[in-house]
Amino acid sequence: MTDTAATGTTHPLRRALTLWGTLIAAMWALVALDAILPTHLTTWGITPRSLDGLAPGIIAAPLLHVGPGHLTANMIPLAVMGTVAALRDWRAFWIAIAATVTVSGLGVWLISPTGSVTVGASGVVFGLFGYLLGRGIFLRRLADIAISVALILLYGSMVWGIFPTQSHVSWQAHLFGFTGGAATAYLLARTKTAPDHPTTG
């Protein structure tokens, strides 16, 4: 019997896959509802510089997508990088997710064009990308460096998404999501390398 089974805790991989499987299934359910309901759920996205589109929008926007194609584009990198991040450090993963959603959402709210509504999990995707790359750079652990290299090989072209190249794509969400993820990796790495007790001169 394994230690996991003996203590009654869930295996880390099963826990991560259950989390992302549940979230992605919920996103598909929302896409289906959006196609059925007379009022589009995407109106709950982030509306720039509107108080009504701030708190609800930041929370709801990553779960909402403009049709199956939009969700499909985000689903695989979200599941892959989300699972890897959860397996590396469960607690740090949740900090990174919270920081990414908040920073990406605020960035969209502050600088996106007036009258636009932003939805989609791409800000979280870019946040996870920045977070995992940052772990390799700032923690300098062999496993995290290897993950960073693999991500660059698989998803390196994503970096172009932080630039305003397509009018219908929220580069703001990408840029601020990536920034939030990388900053989280940096700050968490500093806490891990900080001395347990301050020294005096």
Backbone as ProteinMPNN parsed JSONL, in Angstrom:
{"seq_chain_A": "MTDTAATGTTHPLRRALTLWGTLIAAMWALVALDAILPTHLTTWGITPRSLDGLAPGIIAAPLLHVGPGHLTANMIPLAVMGTVAALRDWRAFWIAIAATVTVSGLGVWLISPTGSVTVGASGVVFGLFGYLLGRGIFLRRLADIAISVALILLYGSMVWGIFPTQSHVSWQAHLFGFTGGAATAYLLARTKTAPDHPTTG", "coords_chain_A": {"N_chain_A": [[0.84, -1.195, 0.0], [0.554, 2.216, -0.851], [1.938, 5.318, 0.456], [0.218, 7.415, -0.064], [-2.278, 6.181, -0.405], [-2.497, 5.047, 2.107], [-2.742, 7.221, 3.83], [-5.036, 8.328, 2.924], [-5.092, 10.475, 1.218], [-5.367, 12.26, -1.91], [-3.793, 11.267, -4.928], [-1.255, 13.327, -6.348], [-1.233, 13.706, -9.218], [-3.729, 12.725, -9.99], [-5.324, 14.498, -8.55], [-4.704, 16.953, -9.805], [-5.523, 16.448, -12.462], [-8.229, 15.969, -12.061], [-9.077, 18.473, -11.146], [-8.565, 20.184, -13.417], [-9.994, 18.84, -15.371], [-12.597, 19.113, -14.399], [-12.9, 21.932, -14.406], [-12.598, 22.541, -17.14], [-14.684, 21.067, -18.231], [-16.779, 22.497, -17.088], [-16.432, 24.92, -18.423], [-17.09, 24.144, -21.047], [-19.759, 23.541, -20.64], [-20.736, 26.084, -20.087], [-20.285, 27.315, -22.558], [-22.123, 25.878, -24.094], [-24.527, 26.625, -22.817], [-24.46, 29.339, -23.388], [-24.999, 29.345, -26.059], [-27.62, 28.607, -26.092], [-29.205, 30.185, -24.365], [-31.189, 33.203, -24.391], [-29.928, 35.605, -23.728], [-26.581, 36.452, -23.986], [-24.007, 34.861, -22.156], [-21.508, 35.87, -22.251], [-21.617, 38.562, -21.871], [-20.98, 38.987, -19.297], [-18.324, 39.348, -19.141], [-15.144, 41.155, -18.936], [-15.56, 44.544, -18.762], [-14.068, 47.379, -19.805], [-13.013, 49.896, -17.516], [-15.452, 50.15, -16.24], [-17.401, 49.928, -13.401], [-19.294, 47.962, -13.051], [-18.321, 45.988, -14.648], [-16.04, 45.079, -13.448], [-15.253, 43.528, -10.79], [-17.115, 41.226, -11.068], [-16.521, 40.637, -13.726], [-13.734, 40.076, -13.843], [-13.609, 37.711, -12.415], [-15.421, 36.047, -13.797], [-14.696, 36.126, -16.518], [-12.432, 34.392, -17.338], [-13.708, 31.923, -17.46], [-15.538, 32.01, -19.473], [-16.258, 31.775, -22.989], [-16.105, 32.645, -26.483], [-17.711, 30.753, -28.191], [-17.125, 27.322, -29.425], [-14.667, 27.093, -30.85], [-13.007, 29.062, -29.787], [-12.724, 28.181, -27.103], [-11.557, 25.673, -27.551], [-9.037, 26.408, -28.545], [-7.814, 27.352, -26.252], [-7.963, 25.25, -24.465], [-6.191, 22.923, -24.484], [-3.436, 23.913, -24.004], [-4.019, 25.088, -21.528], [-4.799, 22.902, -19.911], [-2.464, 21.32, -20.044], [-0.273, 23.006, -19.123], [-1.411, 23.858, -16.742], [-1.707, 21.463, -15.308], [0.979, 20.64, -15.068], [2.016, 22.788, -13.555], [0.508, 22.499, -11.196], [1.44, 20.047, -10.295], [4.092, 20.627, -9.726], [4.107, 22.376, -7.489], [1.652, 22.54, -5.317], [0.492, 24.48, -3.558], [1.811, 26.874, -4.332], [0.958, 26.95, -6.94], [-1.776, 27.658, -6.719], [-1.511, 30.225, -5.731], [-0.262, 31.409, -7.918], [-2.29, 31.15, -9.864], [-4.326, 32.77, -8.742], [-3.007, 35.265, -8.696], [-2.477, 35.624, -11.41], [-5.061, 35.683, -12.618], [-6.065, 37.975, -11.365], [-4.174, 40.066, -11.991], [-4.103, 39.954, -14.801], [-6.833, 40.445, -15.352], [-7.198, 43.037, -14.234], [-5.405, 44.475, -15.82], [-6.607, 44.253, -18.355], [-9.015, 45.569, -17.78], [-8.098, 48.149, -17.286], [-6.748, 49.103, -19.643], [-7.861, 48.159, -22.026], [-9.806, 48.701, -25.062], [-12.437, 51.124, -24.903], [-15.799, 50.115, -24.501], [-15.429, 47.521, -25.302], [-15.683, 43.965, -24.622], [-14.152, 41.529, -22.776], [-13.425, 38.119, -22.796], [-12.464, 34.74, -21.901], [-9.933, 32.191, -21.367], [-7.336, 32.724, -22.006], [-5.656, 34.607, -20.814], [-5.035, 33.358, -18.404], [-3.721, 31.128, -19.419], [-1.416, 32.343, -20.538], [-0.44, 33.356, -18.171], [0.225, 31.026, -16.713], [2.191, 30.091, -18.415], [4.145, 32.128, -18.161], [4.632, 31.824, -15.425], [5.663, 29.171, -15.16], [7.931, 29.339, -16.806], [9.256, 31.285, -15.356], [9.77, 29.92, -12.955], [11.776, 28.165, -13.768], [13.793, 29.987, -14.364], [14.176, 31.515, -12.005], [14.168, 29.783, -9.751], [15.987, 27.858, -10.473], [16.202, 25.098, -10.466], [16.857, 21.801, -11.58], [14.705, 20.242, -12.637], [12.72, 22.206, -13.021], [14.001, 23.903, -14.814], [14.225, 22.172, -16.989], [11.512, 21.856, -17.592], [10.92, 24.478, -18.371], [12.467, 24.704, -20.709], [11.223, 22.736, -22.291], [8.661, 23.884, -22.535], [9.259, 26.196, -23.978], [10.024, 25.054, -26.393], [7.621, 23.813, -27.126], [5.587, 25.786, -26.9], [6.696, 28.232, -27.476], [6.168, 30.116, -29.476], [3.98, 31.421, -28.556], [4.669, 33.771, -27.348], [4.409, 35.913, -29.052], [1.831, 36.639, -28.779], [1.578, 38.563, -26.835], [1.769, 40.972, -27.988], [0.146, 43.671, -29.764], [-1.15, 42.429, -32.298], [-3.439, 41.416, -33.514], [-6.672, 42.564, -33.961], [-8.985, 41.512, -32.788], [-8.135, 39.976, -30.723], [-7.27, 39.761, -27.325], [-4.565, 41.163, -26.482], [-3.862, 42.488, -24.251], [-4.806, 40.958, -22.061], [-3.125, 38.773, -22.409], [-0.526, 39.879, -22.12], [-0.556, 41.02, -19.486], [-1.317, 38.776, -18.039], [0.868, 37.039, -18.479], [2.855, 38.613, -17.282], [1.927, 38.708, -14.62], [2.12, 35.977, -13.911], [4.903, 35.465, -14.223], [5.943, 37.307, -12.381], [4.903, 36.272, -10.023], [6.293, 33.83, -9.866], [8.873, 34.841, -9.468], [8.636, 36.228, -6.987], [7.854, 34.148, -5.261], [10.085, 32.51, -5.487], [11.976, 34.115, -4.273], [11.087, 34.075, -1.621], [11.621, 31.445, -0.999], [14.361, 31.338, -1.056], [15.139, 33.146, 0.81], [16.783, 33.926, 3.938], [16.132, 32.125, 6.989], [16.269, 33.56, 9.36], [16.689, 36.975, 10.085], [19.719, 38.811, 9.649], [21.993, 40.825, 11.532], [23.946, 43.834, 11.362]], "CA_chain_A": [[0.0, 0.0, 0.0], [1.351, 3.434, -0.938], [1.698, 6.3, 1.505], [-0.964, 8.191, -0.441], [-3.471, 5.384, -0.094], [-2.562, 4.812, 3.548], [-3.176, 8.44, 4.507], [-6.327, 8.741, 2.407], [-4.985, 11.668, 0.392], [-5.46, 12.024, -3.342], [-2.529, 11.328, -5.646], [-1.128, 14.667, -6.959], [-1.63, 13.736, -10.629], [-5.193, 12.58, -10.033], [-5.884, 15.752, -8.051], [-4.552, 17.981, -10.844], [-6.368, 16.114, -13.61], [-9.62, 16.168, -11.643], [-9.303, 19.92, -11.125], [-8.653, 20.767, -14.766], [-11.106, 18.205, -16.061], [-13.834, 19.738, -13.909], [-12.962, 23.315, -14.885], [-12.801, 22.568, -18.595], [-16.064, 20.617, -18.453], [-17.649, 23.634, -16.755], [-16.314, 25.892, -19.516], [-17.88, 23.645, -22.168], [-21.173, 23.692, -20.267], [-21.068, 27.499, -20.246], [-20.37, 27.562, -24.005], [-23.406, 25.325, -24.543], [-25.578, 27.496, -22.294], [-24.393, 30.621, -24.088], [-25.624, 29.161, -27.374], [-29.04, 28.328, -25.91], [-29.899, 31.263, -23.665], [-31.441, 34.396, -25.213], [-28.929, 36.616, -23.381], [-25.27, 35.818, -23.984], [-23.254, 34.887, -20.91], [-20.265, 36.618, -22.46], [-21.786, 39.939, -21.4], [-20.419, 39.025, -17.948], [-16.877, 39.511, -19.241], [-14.542, 42.381, -18.403], [-15.877, 45.776, -19.475], [-13.048, 48.333, -19.341], [-13.295, 51.128, -16.765], [-16.83, 50.13, -15.751], [-17.445, 49.23, -12.12], [-20.118, 46.764, -13.227], [-17.542, 44.976, -15.359], [-14.761, 44.887, -12.776], [-15.15, 42.305, -9.975], [-17.726, 40.049, -11.713], [-15.841, 40.343, -14.986], [-12.428, 39.462, -13.607], [-13.834, 36.333, -11.965], [-16.179, 35.262, -14.775], [-14.121, 36.15, -17.865], [-11.649, 33.212, -17.726], [-14.561, 30.747, -17.629], [-16.438, 32.241, -20.606], [-15.594, 31.769, -24.292], [-16.951, 32.978, -27.628], [-17.898, 29.601, -29.049], [-16.263, 26.151, -29.259], [-13.327, 27.313, -31.385], [-12.264, 29.865, -28.811], [-12.385, 27.321, -25.973], [-10.632, 24.633, -28.019], [-7.702, 26.997, -28.662], [-7.25, 27.533, -24.908], [-8.152, 24.08, -23.614], [-5.032, 22.032, -24.363], [-2.352, 24.522, -23.214], [-4.49, 25.306, -20.157], [-4.727, 21.625, -19.202], [-1.068, 20.862, -19.965], [0.516, 23.84, -18.218], [-2.056, 23.855, -15.434], [-1.373, 20.214, -14.635], [2.405, 20.688, -14.717], [2.19, 23.749, -12.454], [-0.069, 21.915, -9.989], [2.315, 18.966, -9.837], [5.355, 21.153, -9.198], [3.905, 22.925, -6.143], [0.206, 22.75, -5.248], [0.185, 25.747, -2.907], [2.299, 27.952, -5.194], [0.088, 26.933, -8.119], [-2.982, 28.444, -6.439], [-1.085, 31.627, -5.645], [-0.022, 31.855, -9.292], [-3.587, 31.287, -10.529], [-4.993, 33.958, -8.199], [-2.289, 36.452, -9.149], [-2.647, 35.75, -12.856], [-6.437, 36.121, -12.895], [-6.22, 39.355, -10.895], [-3.33, 41.0, -12.757], [-4.594, 39.961, -16.181], [-8.128, 41.117, -15.379], [-7.023, 44.474, -14.004], [-4.768, 45.045, -17.003], [-7.654, 44.379, -19.381], [-9.966, 46.59, -17.343], [-7.482, 49.474, -17.329], [-6.236, 49.621, -20.923], [-8.564, 47.68, -23.225], [-10.628, 49.753, -25.68], [-13.756, 51.407, -24.342], [-16.904, 49.45, -25.198], [-15.121, 46.116, -25.568], [-15.926, 42.99, -23.558], [-13.113, 40.511, -22.91], [-13.657, 36.832, -22.145], [-11.552, 33.685, -22.323], [-8.91, 31.745, -20.415], [-5.987, 32.907, -22.549], [-4.846, 35.323, -19.837], [-4.548, 32.346, -17.472], [-2.742, 30.336, -20.171], [-0.172, 33.103, -20.584], [0.048, 33.437, -16.806], [0.881, 29.757, -16.414], [3.406, 30.073, -19.238], [5.115, 32.995, -17.486], [4.946, 31.255, -14.115], [6.532, 28.006, -15.31], [9.231, 29.835, -17.283], [9.873, 31.981, -14.232], [10.303, 28.929, -12.008], [13.052, 27.685, -14.291], [14.792, 31.061, -14.31], [14.435, 32.046, -10.664], [14.478, 28.721, -8.794], [17.192, 27.214, -11.004], [16.204, 23.671, -10.194], [17.0, 21.077, -12.837], [13.396, 19.855, -13.168], [12.022, 23.41, -13.483], [14.694, 24.355, -16.019], [13.83, 21.26, -18.07], [10.137, 22.212, -17.95], [10.989, 25.746, -19.107], [12.977, 24.413, -22.057], [10.165, 22.02, -23.01], [7.598, 24.838, -22.852], [9.739, 27.071, -25.058], [9.965, 24.265, -27.62], [6.232, 23.52, -27.473], [4.701, 26.949, -26.935], [7.488, 29.46, -27.553], [5.567, 31.098, -30.389], [2.935, 32.141, -27.825], [5.146, 35.073, -26.877], [3.92, 36.955, -29.958], [0.487, 37.013, -28.355], [1.571, 39.709, -25.913], [1.84, 42.195, -28.787], [-1.151, 43.98, -30.421], [-1.076, 42.062, -33.709], [-4.771, 41.098, -34.023], [-7.62, 43.474, -33.314], [-10.019, 40.787, -32.044], [-7.477, 39.182, -29.685], [-6.902, 40.615, -26.198], [-3.152, 41.106, -26.124], [-3.762, 43.005, -22.885], [-4.934, 39.81, -21.165], [-1.918, 37.958, -22.566], [0.628, 40.582, -21.555], [-0.655, 41.127, -18.039], [-1.313, 37.428, -17.499], [2.263, 36.589, -18.486], [3.562, 39.399, -16.275], [1.499, 38.242, -13.306], [2.686, 34.65, -13.664], [6.358, 35.567, -14.042], [6.189, 38.015, -11.129], [4.615, 35.332, -8.942], [7.433, 32.914, -9.779], [9.991, 35.583, -8.895], [8.386, 36.504, -5.571], [7.878, 32.883, -4.533], [11.478, 32.061, -5.45], [12.67, 34.916, -3.256], [10.716, 33.596, -0.284], [12.261, 30.153, -0.773], [15.806, 31.519, -0.893], [15.411, 34.097, 1.896], [17.234, 33.281, 5.171], [15.082, 31.928, 7.991], [16.375, 34.572, 10.395], [17.43, 38.144, 9.606], [21.027, 39.057, 10.257], [22.224, 42.228, 11.885], [25.308, 44.25, 11.123]], "C_chain_A": [[0.877, 1.248, 0.0], [1.017, 4.369, 0.208], [0.443, 7.114, 1.22], [-2.242, 7.456, -0.068], [-3.636, 5.223, 1.403], [-3.1, 6.029, 4.29], [-4.512, 8.945, 3.997], [-6.291, 9.996, 1.57], [-5.024, 11.294, -1.079], [-4.084, 12.143, -3.989], [-2.422, 12.673, -6.369], [-1.577, 14.729, -8.413], [-3.143, 13.618, -10.759], [-5.874, 13.866, -9.585], [-5.843, 16.831, -9.122], [-5.47, 17.711, -12.029], [-7.848, 16.291, -13.288], [-9.98, 17.651, -11.66], [-9.514, 20.458, -12.527], [-9.752, 20.116, -15.6], [-12.437, 18.828, -15.68], [-13.987, 21.157, -14.451], [-13.254, 23.381, -16.381], [-14.198, 22.072, -18.95], [-17.051, 21.74, -18.152], [-17.606, 24.691, -17.853], [-17.122, 25.445, -20.731], [-19.376, 23.764, -21.874], [-21.616, 25.14, -20.443], [-21.153, 27.891, -21.725], [-21.711, 27.067, -24.542], [-24.565, 26.194, -24.075], [-25.632, 28.816, -23.047], [-25.063, 30.539, -25.458], [-27.139, 28.99, -27.267], [-29.799, 29.529, -25.35], [-30.1, 32.479, -24.568], [-30.449, 35.523, -24.948], [-27.572, 35.945, -23.249], [-24.581, 35.973, -22.634], [-21.979, 35.71, -21.03], [-20.404, 38.093, -22.072], [-21.258, 40.11, -19.971], [-18.898, 39.139, -17.968], [-16.407, 40.847, -18.687], [-14.872, 43.556, -19.315], [-14.948, 46.875, -18.963], [-13.625, 49.566, -18.656], [-14.77, 51.272, -16.37], [-16.859, 49.34, -14.451], [-18.266, 47.956, -12.204], [-19.332, 45.633, -13.879], [-16.212, 44.686, -14.722], [-14.718, 43.555, -12.025], [-15.836, 41.105, -10.631], [-16.969, 39.645, -12.976], [-14.526, 39.625, -14.791], [-12.582, 38.004, -13.208], [-14.453, 35.481, -13.071], [-15.453, 35.115, -16.106], [-13.307, 34.904, -18.22], [-12.483, 31.962, -17.987], [-15.43, 30.828, -18.88], [-15.658, 32.309, -21.913], [-16.601, 32.067, -25.4], [-16.987, 31.775, -28.574], [-16.874, 28.491, -28.834], [-14.829, 26.368, -29.75], [-12.432, 28.067, -30.422], [-11.817, 28.996, -27.639], [-11.377, 26.246, -26.375], [-9.201, 25.156, -28.097], [-7.024, 27.135, -27.306], [-7.15, 26.234, -24.115], [-6.885, 23.257, -23.418], [-3.877, 22.691, -23.609], [-2.752, 24.783, -21.767], [-4.359, 24.023, -19.337], [-3.288, 21.175, -19.006], [-0.287, 21.679, -18.944], [-0.091, 23.899, -16.823], [-1.732, 22.604, -14.64], [0.085, 20.199, -14.192], [2.634, 21.612, -13.524], [1.651, 23.18, -11.141], [0.807, 20.812, -9.423], [3.613, 19.488, -9.246], [5.194, 21.661, -7.773], [2.435, 23.349, -6.036], [-0.147, 24.108, -4.658], [0.611, 26.929, -3.788], [1.455, 28.067, -6.457], [-1.15, 27.795, -7.894], [-2.66, 29.932, -6.292], [-0.893, 32.192, -7.044], [-1.332, 32.059, -10.047], [-4.296, 32.556, -10.062], [-4.336, 35.235, -8.694], [-2.503, 36.692, -10.637], [-4.033, 36.273, -13.207], [-6.607, 37.593, -12.521], [-5.443, 40.347, -11.753], [-3.802, 41.092, -14.203], [-5.91, 40.725, -16.284], [-8.022, 42.613, -15.18], [-6.371, 45.153, -15.199], [-5.755, 45.256, -18.139], [-8.591, 45.521, -19.027], [-9.396, 47.997, -17.497], [-7.205, 49.969, -18.744], [-6.91, 49.065, -22.177], [-9.459, 48.779, -23.779], [-11.988, 49.905, -25.02], [-14.837, 50.729, -25.174], [-16.648, 47.994, -25.513], [-15.51, 45.254, -24.375], [-14.95, 41.842, -23.78], [-13.48, 39.266, -22.124], [-12.592, 35.844, -22.631], [-10.462, 33.407, -21.308], [-7.498, 32.001, -20.904], [-5.084, 33.69, -21.602], [-4.251, 34.369, -18.817], [-3.502, 31.464, -18.147], [-1.394, 31.053, -20.199], [0.424, 33.265, -19.188], [0.779, 32.171, -16.387], [2.19, 29.62, -17.184], [4.497, 30.901, -18.563], [5.563, 32.426, -16.152], [5.919, 30.094, -14.238], [7.902, 28.391, -15.865], [9.981, 30.5, -16.139], [10.449, 31.029, -13.201], [11.655, 28.411, -12.474], [14.154, 28.723, -14.155], [15.181, 31.402, -12.878], [14.76, 30.972, -9.628], [15.742, 27.957, -9.178], [17.323, 25.761, -10.552], [16.176, 22.926, -11.518], [15.648, 20.741, -13.456], [12.652, 21.067, -13.728], [12.678, 23.993, -14.726], [14.3, 23.486, -17.206], [12.409, 21.557, -18.543], [10.116, 23.5, -18.766], [11.449, 25.521, -20.543], [11.905, 23.714, -22.893], [9.034, 22.957, -23.417], [7.995, 25.774, -23.974], [9.65, 26.332, -26.391], [8.525, 24.047, -28.084], [5.405, 24.768, -27.746], [5.437, 28.281, -27.064], [6.874, 30.534, -28.437], [4.446, 31.883, -29.723], [3.352, 33.562, -27.482], [4.665, 36.21, -27.771], [2.524, 37.427, -29.577], [0.425, 38.176, -27.389], [1.658, 41.036, -26.66], [0.505, 42.419, -29.513], [-1.122, 43.711, -31.918], [-2.428, 41.769, -34.331], [-5.81, 41.884, -33.246], [-8.638, 42.746, -32.436], [-9.445, 39.927, -30.916], [-6.989, 40.119, -28.58], [-5.431, 40.415, -25.829], [-2.934, 41.634, -24.708], [-3.848, 41.871, -21.863], [-3.683, 38.947, -21.211], [-0.727, 38.593, -21.865], [0.577, 40.609, -20.036], [-0.734, 39.755, -17.359], [0.102, 36.882, -17.408], [3.063, 37.302, -17.399], [3.214, 38.932, -14.862], [2.081, 36.89, -12.949], [4.176, 34.695, -13.394], [6.698, 36.258, -12.725], [5.929, 37.11, -9.93], [5.769, 34.353, -8.757], [8.631, 33.594, -9.125], [9.81, 35.785, -7.39], [8.413, 35.227, -4.736], [9.293, 32.33, -4.436], [12.263, 32.831, -4.402], [12.334, 34.451, -1.846], [11.375, 32.268, 0.034], [13.745, 30.295, -0.495], [16.151, 32.487, 0.217], [15.873, 33.349, 3.146], [16.097, 33.177, 6.187], [15.089, 33.011, 9.045], [17.148, 35.76, 9.85], [18.757, 38.266, 10.346], [21.167, 40.526, 10.55], [23.693, 42.569, 11.675], [25.921, 44.93, 12.302]], "O_chain_A": [[1.838, 1.331, 0.765], [-0.027, 4.248, 0.85], [-0.305, 7.463, 2.134], [-3.165, 8.033, 0.508], [-4.752, 5.254, 1.923], [-3.83, 5.887, 5.271], [-5.074, 9.884, 4.561], [-7.342, 10.542, 1.235], [-4.749, 10.153, -1.449], [-3.301, 13.024, -3.632], [-3.407, 13.124, -6.952], [-2.232, 15.691, -8.814], [-3.761, 14.331, -11.549], [-6.878, 14.279, -10.166], [-6.825, 17.544, -9.328], [-6.117, 18.623, -12.543], [-8.629, 16.713, -14.142], [-11.052, 18.036, -12.128], [-10.519, 21.113, -12.801], [-10.368, 20.772, -16.439], [-13.3, 19.044, -16.531], [-15.066, 21.543, -14.9], [-14.068, 24.19, -16.827], [-14.828, 22.597, -19.869], [-18.036, 21.918, -18.868], [-18.631, 25.291, -18.178], [-17.769, 26.268, -21.379], [-20.164, 24.057, -22.772], [-22.732, 25.402, -20.892], [-21.995, 28.705, -22.103], [-22.356, 27.744, -25.342], [-25.484, 26.471, -24.846], [-26.71, 29.348, -23.312], [-25.619, 31.519, -25.955], [-27.859, 29.205, -28.242], [-30.898, 29.849, -25.804], [-29.259, 32.754, -25.424], [-30.158, 36.314, -25.845], [-27.42, 34.984, -22.494], [-24.567, 37.054, -22.044], [-21.44, 36.187, -20.032], [-19.399, 38.795, -21.959], [-21.106, 41.233, -19.49], [-18.255, 39.037, -16.923], [-17.169, 41.576, -18.052], [-14.511, 43.563, -20.492], [-15.038, 47.259, -17.797], [-14.575, 50.187, -19.133], [-15.267, 52.384, -16.19], [-16.39, 48.202, -14.407], [-17.977, 46.98, -11.512], [-19.644, 44.458, -13.682], [-15.332, 44.11, -15.362], [-14.211, 42.564, -12.55], [-15.212, 40.051, -10.75], [-16.8, 38.459, -13.258], [-14.233, 38.663, -15.501], [-11.784, 37.157, -13.61], [-14.062, 34.33, -13.263], [-15.58, 34.08, -16.762], [-13.472, 34.388, -19.325], [-12.022, 31.041, -18.659], [-15.998, 29.821, -19.304], [-14.544, 32.83, -21.955], [-17.79, 31.778, -25.272], [-16.36, 31.792, -29.633], [-15.875, 28.69, -28.143], [-13.882, 25.881, -29.133], [-11.253, 27.75, -30.264], [-10.66, 29.065, -27.223], [-10.45, 25.947, -25.623], [-8.258, 24.442, -27.757], [-5.799, 27.048, -27.213], [-6.341, 26.129, -23.194], [-6.541, 22.926, -22.283], [-3.368, 22.099, -22.658], [-1.91, 24.708, -20.872], [-3.87, 24.049, -18.207], [-2.925, 20.7, -17.93], [0.294, 21.125, -18.011], [0.634, 23.981, -15.831], [-1.507, 22.675, -13.432], [0.392, 19.792, -13.072], [3.359, 21.263, -12.592], [2.267, 23.359, -10.09], [0.905, 20.657, -8.206], [4.181, 18.858, -8.354], [6.053, 21.406, -6.929], [2.028, 24.373, -6.585], [-0.996, 24.816, -5.201], [-0.153, 27.877, -3.963], [1.263, 29.164, -6.981], [-1.536, 28.571, -8.768], [-3.452, 30.788, -6.686], [-1.307, 33.315, -7.329], [-1.474, 33.031, -10.79], [-4.805, 33.326, -10.877], [-5.023, 36.185, -9.068], [-2.689, 37.829, -11.07], [-4.165, 37.202, -14.004], [-7.215, 38.363, -13.264], [-5.995, 41.356, -12.192], [-3.89, 42.185, -14.763], [-6.091, 41.548, -17.181], [-8.683, 43.381, -15.879], [-6.735, 46.274, -15.555], [-5.749, 46.293, -18.801], [-8.923, 46.346, -19.878], [-10.132, 48.934, -17.806], [-7.408, 51.151, -19.023], [-6.56, 49.468, -23.286], [-9.834, 49.696, -23.048], [-12.61, 48.919, -24.626], [-14.796, 50.763, -26.404], [-17.56, 47.292, -25.949], [-15.649, 45.75, -23.257], [-14.927, 41.248, -24.858], [-13.804, 39.338, -20.939], [-11.914, 36.079, -23.631], [-10.11, 34.263, -20.497], [-6.544, 31.539, -20.279], [-3.874, 33.466, -21.581], [-3.104, 34.535, -18.403], [-2.508, 31.093, -17.524], [-0.357, 30.452, -19.919], [1.644, 33.308, -19.033], [1.842, 32.243, -15.771], [3.175, 29.096, -16.663], [5.629, 30.442, -18.408], [6.734, 32.529, -15.787], [6.902, 30.034, -13.499], [8.92, 27.838, -15.448], [11.186, 30.307, -15.973], [11.505, 31.3, -12.631], [12.572, 28.238, -11.671], [15.303, 28.39, -13.867], [16.361, 31.56, -12.567], [15.548, 31.22, -8.715], [16.474, 27.473, -8.314], [18.422, 25.271, -10.293], [15.54, 23.374, -12.472], [15.452, 20.929, -14.657], [12.026, 20.977, -14.784], [11.989, 24.52, -15.6], [14.066, 23.996, -18.302], [12.127, 21.518, -19.74], [9.376, 23.602, -19.744], [10.882, 26.085, -21.479], [11.699, 24.054, -24.058], [8.502, 22.842, -24.521], [7.173, 26.113, -24.826], [9.249, 26.912, -27.4], [8.239, 24.088, -29.281], [4.623, 24.813, -28.696], [4.866, 29.337, -26.792], [7.039, 31.726, -28.178], [4.002, 32.9, -30.257], [2.512, 34.45, -27.342], [4.527, 37.344, -27.312], [2.086, 38.494, -30.006], [-0.649, 38.723, -27.141], [1.625, 42.102, -26.045], [-0.188, 41.456, -29.84], [-1.074, 44.644, -32.719], [-2.572, 41.859, -35.55], [-5.821, 41.869, -32.015], [-9.104, 43.303, -31.443], [-10.19, 39.228, -30.23], [-6.371, 41.146, -28.86], [-5.102, 39.597, -24.97], [-1.958, 41.283, -24.047], [-3.064, 41.823, -20.915], [-3.229, 38.447, -20.182], [-0.01, 37.933, -21.114], [1.554, 40.262, -19.372], [-0.268, 39.593, -16.231], [0.493, 36.325, -16.382], [3.849, 36.68, -16.685], [4.094, 38.781, -14.014], [2.493, 36.672, -11.81], [4.668, 34.055, -12.465], [7.628, 35.85, -12.029], [6.65, 37.173, -8.934], [6.178, 34.075, -7.63], [9.325, 32.982, -8.313], [10.733, 35.539, -6.613], [8.939, 35.226, -3.623], [9.663, 31.746, -3.418], [13.118, 32.266, -3.721], [13.202, 34.434, -0.973], [11.663, 31.981, 1.195], [14.33, 29.476, 0.215], [17.326, 32.648, 0.549], [15.403, 32.239, 3.395], [15.214, 34.033, 6.237], [14.035, 33.358, 9.578], [18.178, 35.567, 9.204], [18.886, 37.876, 11.506], [20.544, 41.369, 9.905], [24.569, 41.712, 11.793], [27.08, 45.34, 12.246]]}, "name": "protein", "num_of_chains": 1, "seq": "MTDTAATGTTHPLRRALTLWGTLIAAMWALVALDAILPTHLTTWGITPRSLDGLAPGIIAAPLLHVGPGHLTANMIPLAVMGTVAALRDWRAFWIAIAATVTVSGLGVWLISPTGSVTVGASGVVFGLFGYLLGRGIFLRRLADIAISVALILLYGSMVWGIFPTQSHVSWQAHLFGFTGGAATAYLLARTKTAPDHPTTG"}
